[in-house]
Amino acid sequence: MRDIIEIKRIGGNDVFTIGKIDIEIYKCVAEDIVTDEVIITDERIQHIKSRHPDDYEKYCKYMSEIVKNPEYIIEANKPRTALLLKSFEDEGIPFKTILRLVTSSDNITYKNSIITFMKINDKEWNRLIKNKKILYKSE
């Protein structure tokens, strides 16, 4: 895993630091974000591996860049949660990532965390942009 920065063990679970977000960009989702650190738990990695076979192994190197510089932040179905879209020109592959943000109402030990991550097709990309509420679009 190339872009994993640090591994911690919390409550018997491995937690991997992915990178940092620009809190100003993500204020469109929640005003009171308390940390810029983004993690993924071992449990979420297993979820991704089981539901989206091969996506994690092939594309985890993109996770840090997706959360750092999303092309779109789209309103998600849950509070303090963002649906991120980003496409990488070198491979021409679009990705969808769900990121749960930590606010002042959460436990102070929590970090922003990736809930799921997957490669999507152009049809799904276009459907999300057309039918969902766009909160942020990169310039």
C-alpha positions as CSV (number, residue, x, y, z in Angstrom):
1,M,0.0,0.0,0.0
2,R,1.8,3.0,-1.2
3,D,0.0,6.0,0.2
4,I,-0.7,4.7,3.7
5,I,1.4,6.9,6.0
6,E,1.0,5.3,9.4
7,I,-0.5,2.2,11.0
8,K,-2.0,2.5,14.6
9,R,-3.6,-0.2,16.7
10,I,-6.8,1.2,18.4
11,G,-9.1,-1.1,20.4
12,G,-7.7,-4.2,18.8
13,N,-8.1,-2.9,15.2
14,D,-5.5,-1.7,12.8
15,V,-6.1,1.9,11.7
16,F,-4.2,3.2,8.6
17,T,-3.6,6.9,8.1
18,I,-4.4,7.9,4.5
19,G,-3.5,11.6,4.5
20,K,-5.1,14.9,5.2
21,I,-8.0,17.0,3.9
22,D,-8.3,20.7,3.3
23,I,-11.0,21.5,5.9
24,E,-12.0,24.6,4.0
25,I,-13.1,22.6,1.0
26,Y,-15.1,20.2,3.2
27,K,-17.0,22.9,5.0
28,C,-19.7,22.5,2.4
29,V,-20.5,19.2,4.2
30,A,-20.0,20.2,7.8
31,E,-19.0,23.6,9.2
32,D,-17.3,22.3,12.4
33,I,-14.8,19.7,11.2
34,V,-12.3,19.1,14.0
35,T,-9.4,17.3,12.3
36,D,-7.8,17.1,8.9
37,E,-6.5,13.5,9.4
38,V,-8.1,10.8,7.3
39,I,-7.9,7.1,8.2
40,I,-9.2,3.8,7.1
41,T,-9.8,0.9,9.4
42,D,-8.9,-2.7,8.7
43,E,-12.6,-3.6,8.8
44,R,-13.4,-1.0,6.1
45,I,-10.5,-2.4,3.9
46,Q,-12.0,-5.9,4.3
47,H,-15.4,-4.4,3.3
48,I,-13.9,-2.9,0.2
49,K,-12.1,-6.1,-0.7
50,S,-15.2,-8.2,-0.3
51,R,-17.6,-6.0,-2.2
52,H,-15.3,-4.5,-4.9
53,P,-12.8,-7.3,-5.6
54,D,-9.4,-6.1,-6.8
55,D,-10.2,-2.4,-6.4
56,Y,-8.3,-2.0,-3.2
57,E,-5.2,-3.8,-4.3
58,K,-5.1,-2.1,-7.7
59,Y,-6.2,1.4,-6.7
60,C,-5.5,2.1,-3.0
61,K,-2.6,4.3,-4.2
62,Y,-5.3,6.9,-5.3
63,M,-7.1,7.2,-1.9
64,S,-4.9,10.0,-0.5
65,E,-5.2,12.1,-3.6
66,I,-9.0,11.5,-3.8
67,V,-9.6,12.9,-0.3
68,K,-7.0,15.6,-0.7
69,N,-8.3,16.9,-4.1
70,P,-11.7,15.7,-5.0
71,E,-13.2,16.8,-8.3
72,Y,-16.7,16.7,-6.8
73,I,-18.1,16.5,-3.3
74,I,-21.7,15.3,-3.5
75,E,-24.3,15.3,-0.7
76,A,-24.5,11.8,0.8
77,N,-27.5,10.1,2.5
78,K,-26.1,10.5,6.0
79,P,-25.1,13.6,8.0
80,R,-21.4,14.6,8.1
81,T,-20.7,12.2,5.2
82,A,-19.5,13.1,1.7
83,L,-19.5,11.3,-1.6
84,L,-16.3,12.1,-3.4
85,L,-15.7,11.7,-7.1
86,K,-12.3,11.9,-8.8
87,S,-11.0,10.6,-12.1
88,F,-7.4,10.1,-12.9
89,E,-6.4,10.9,-16.5
90,D,-3.3,8.6,-16.6
91,E,-5.6,5.6,-16.2
92,G,-8.9,7.2,-17.3
93,I,-10.7,5.6,-14.3
94,P,-13.3,7.4,-12.2
95,F,-13.6,6.6,-8.5
96,K,-16.3,7.0,-5.9
97,T,-15.3,7.3,-2.2
98,I,-17.5,7.8,0.8
99,L,-15.8,9.9,3.6
100,R,-17.2,10.3,7.1
101,L,-16.2,13.6,8.6
102,V,-15.6,14.2,12.3
103,T,-17.3,17.3,13.9
104,S,-17.4,18.8,17.3
105,S,-20.4,16.6,18.2
106,D,-18.4,13.4,17.7
107,N,-16.0,11.6,20.1
108,I,-12.8,13.6,20.3
109,T,-10.7,10.5,19.5
110,Y,-12.4,9.9,16.1
111,K,-10.8,10.8,12.8
112,N,-12.3,11.4,9.4
113,S,-12.6,8.0,7.9
114,I,-13.1,6.3,4.5
115,I,-16.3,4.2,4.6
116,T,-15.9,2.7,1.1
117,F,-14.0,3.2,-2.1
118,M,-14.6,1.8,-5.6
119,K,-13.9,2.2,-9.2
120,I,-17.1,3.2,-11.1
121,N,-18.0,3.5,-14.8
122,D,-18.7,6.7,-16.8
123,K,-22.4,6.0,-16.7
124,E,-22.5,5.9,-12.8
125,W,-20.2,9.1,-12.7
126,N,-22.7,10.9,-15.0
127,R,-25.7,9.7,-13.1
128,L,-24.3,10.9,-9.8
129,I,-23.4,14.4,-11.2
130,K,-26.8,14.7,-12.9
131,N,-29.1,13.4,-10.1
132,K,-27.4,14.3,-6.8
133,K,-26.7,17.6,-5.1
134,I,-23.2,18.9,-5.9
135,L,-21.7,20.6,-2.8
136,Y,-18.3,21.3,-4.3
137,K,-16.7,21.2,-7.8
138,S,-12.9,21.7,-8.3
139,E,-11.9,24.4,-10.7
